[in-house]
Amino acid sequence: MSLTAQLRKAIKTSGVSLYRIAKDSGIPWAVVQRFATGERQIKLDTADKLADYFGMRLTAPKRVSPK
């Protein structure tokens, strides 16, 4: 599942209003609202703030070495 999909799922299933998520995470409400509804993508720093808010951790995927 992509980072975008994981964050949108976290927003949707949290039971917390978009206003509260925005206020508590320090992200403008309009950015959270447009992202949650699929109207726009978000920058990595914004994704990091949302991930932190939801207790998620962003990590780089492990690279598989070619054989």
C-alpha positions in Angstrom: 0.0 0.0 0.0 1.4 3.4 -0.9 2.2 6.1 1.6 -0.6 8.2 0.2 -3.1 5.4 0.6 -1.9 4.6 4.1 -2.3 8.3 5.2 -5.7 8.7 3.6 -6.9 5.5 5.3 -5.5 6.7 8.7 -7.4 10.0 8.2 -10.6 8.2 7.2 -10.6 5.6 10.0 -9.4 7.9 12.8 -12.8 9.3 13.7 -11.1 12.7 14.1 -12.4 15.7 12.2 -10.2 17.1 9.4 -10.2 20.4 11.3 -8.7 18.7 14.5 -6.1 16.8 12.4 -5.1 20.0 10.8 -4.9 22.0 14.0 -3.1 19.3 16.0 -0.6 18.5 13.2 0.1 22.1 12.2 -0.9 21.6 8.6 -3.4 24.1 7.1 -6.9 22.8 7.0 -7.3 23.3 3.3 -4.2 21.1 2.6 -5.6 18.3 4.8 -9.1 18.6 3.3 -7.8 18.5 -0.3 -5.5 15.6 0.4 -8.1 13.6 2.2 -10.6 14.0 -0.6 -8.0 13.1 -3.3 -8.0 16.6 -4.8 -4.2 16.9 -4.4 -1.0 15.2 -3.4 1.1 16.4 -0.5 4.7 17.2 -0.1 7.0 14.9 1.8 7.3 17.2 4.8 3.5 17.4 5.1 3.3 13.6 4.8 5.9 13.4 7.6 3.7 15.6 9.8 0.6 13.5 9.2 2.5 10.3 9.8 3.8 11.7 13.1 0.3 12.7 14.1 -1.0 9.2 13.5 2.0 7.5 15.1 3.3 6.2 11.8 7.0 6.1 10.8 8.3 6.9 7.4 11.1 4.6 6.3 12.9 4.0 3.0 12.0 0.7 1.4 14.6 -2.0 1.5 16.3 -2.4 -1.8 16.6 -5.9 -3.2 20.0 -6.6 -4.7 20.0 -8.0 -8.2 21.4 -11.6 -8.3 
